[in-house]
Amino acid sequence: MPTNHRLLLATRPTGIPGPENFAADAKPARPPAAGEALLETVYLSVDPAMRSWMSESAAYRQRISPGEVMLGGGIARVLESRAEDFVPGDLVQARLGWQTHPTIPGRYLQKLDLTLGTVEDWIGPLGLSAVTAYFGLRDIGGLRPNDRVLVSAAAGGVGQIAVQIARIEGCRVVGIAGGAEKCAFVASELGADAAIDYKAEKNLSSAIARACPDGIDLYFDNVGGSTLDAALEHLRLNARVVLCGRISQTHAAEPYGVRNLGRLSAARGRMQGFLVFNYHERYDEARNWLAARLRDGSLRQRLHVLDGLEQAPVALGMLFRGENTGKLVIRLTSETGSG
Ligand SMILES: NC(=O)c1ccc[n+]([C@@H]2O[C@H](COP(=O)([O-])OP(=O)(O)OC[C@H]3O[C@@H](n4cnc5c(N)ncnc54)[C@H](OP(=O)(O)O)[C@@H]3O)[C@@H](O)[C@H]2O)c1
């Protein structure tokens, strides 16, 4: 049996999580029982929501307790199978946890359809971040051609796909991101019409006014707080605000009190939150759409790859310090065999 290297939650973080909140252990992997498969993790996705799973008061999904394997989704290769429909070599996605060799019931595994894209596509532009952008913009935001769209955290996993979907659908798109390098990526690689470096702007609302001179029909909000407030000031008639995430508030000492809700009334606009998990039965629809745009070259995605399970605790903190460009993932092995 291979050794299963695991990262357990050691202590609940009070601020940005880091290596001090995790403990490593190593044990022989558990042989699969009937209906289970032994896996080798290939990629783990790193997502802001993981921070909330580590809290005593987890807002949604599962709460994790100290001593348990850290939760997280990813892609793995089947090493040994006693589960119907899975054979060694199959590539699957599942909630693997932060471990190299999980043993998981077959009913929790989804085989990757490699006709849609590569393993890297499945952790990237066919993964949950991309699917989140798809449903957020289309179902919640009611995206229409010619909409003037603003996206925050535009250089991140969800944001980079949101920018491109809006561009592909014939919208004028402006991205907000932290730093000149990220803004160059948003404008030149993702094809946004303009990018705002919020870290370089004294007054974000004025910067939005300059970049969006005709206002905003759809604001895709990954950030919350004062960024949301600034965007609200520029809503056009019948604008839609999609509350995808509020990463700026994760470690805020005091929750930010949004001041410009009156603008939503004036615009006869609407603001709505959502969780991608509620679209589970329609993931294929999103993936087929995204895969077609990958094939025709109109959609691309930057993966920010860190190698080795031991990088995972550092990686999680990077999201909250803005140190990632693109979708942040941990690579544990190569696609074709143990690395
Ligand atoms: N609703 C859903 O179902 C769902 C699903 C997935 C993700 N989400 C949400 O979508 C958002 C993006 O997630 P992701 O996985 O794609 O992460 P990401 O955008 O790849 O990484 C997070 C980014 O947020 C920005 N950021 C961090 N702290 C910030 C702060 N205090 N103020 C402003 N910006 C800050 C940083 O970019 P800059 O350097 O540009 O600041 C950072 O790179 C998150 O809010 C997440 O919770 C929601």
The ligand as a Gaussian input file, in Angstrom:
#p B3LYP/6-31G(d) Opt

LIG

0 1
 N      -20.938000      31.837000      -4.926000
 C      -20.243000      30.731000      -5.137000
 O      -20.759000      29.623000      -5.277000
 C      -18.745000      30.851000      -5.231000
 C      -17.967000      29.782000      -5.752000
 C      -16.584000      29.958000      -5.860000
 C      -15.994000      31.156000      -5.431000
 N      -16.800000      32.142000      -4.921000
 C      -16.214000      33.435000      -4.502000
 O      -15.622000      34.015000      -5.647000
 C      -14.565000      34.868000      -5.221000
 C      -13.314000      34.535000      -6.021000
 O      -12.899000      33.213000      -5.691000
 P      -11.662000      32.541000      -6.436000
 O      -11.601000      31.133000      -5.999000
 O      -11.746000      32.838000      -7.868000
 O      -10.433000      33.318000      -5.794000
 P       -9.406000      34.226000      -6.573000
 O      -10.158000      35.362000      -7.162000
 O       -8.568000      33.378000      -7.452000
 O       -8.462000      34.722000      -5.391000
 C       -8.928000      35.674000      -4.507000
 C       -8.574000      37.091000      -4.995000
 O       -9.356000      38.012000      -4.254000
 C       -8.685000      39.251000      -4.188000
 N       -8.694000      39.736000      -2.811000
 C       -8.230000      39.128000      -1.706000
 N       -8.416000      39.877000      -0.634000
 C       -9.011000      41.024000      -1.066000
 C       -9.457000      42.213000      -0.419000
 N       -9.331000      42.384000       0.899000
 N      -10.034000      43.171000      -1.193000
 C      -10.160000      43.006000      -2.517000
 N       -9.761000      41.915000      -3.183000
 C       -9.197000      40.937000      -2.451000
 C       -7.239000      38.999000      -4.637000
 O       -7.098000      39.547000      -5.939000
 P       -6.494000      41.052000      -6.101000
 O       -5.014000      40.903000      -6.023000
 O       -7.001000      41.446000      -7.422000
 O       -7.015000      41.841000      -4.957000
 C       -7.135000      37.491000      -4.713000
 O       -6.244000      37.052000      -5.714000
 C      -14.418000      34.671000      -3.731000
 O      -15.095000      35.710000      -3.061000
 C      -15.105000      33.354000      -3.476000
 O      -15.579000      33.227000      -2.167000
 C      -18.134000      32.009000      -4.818000

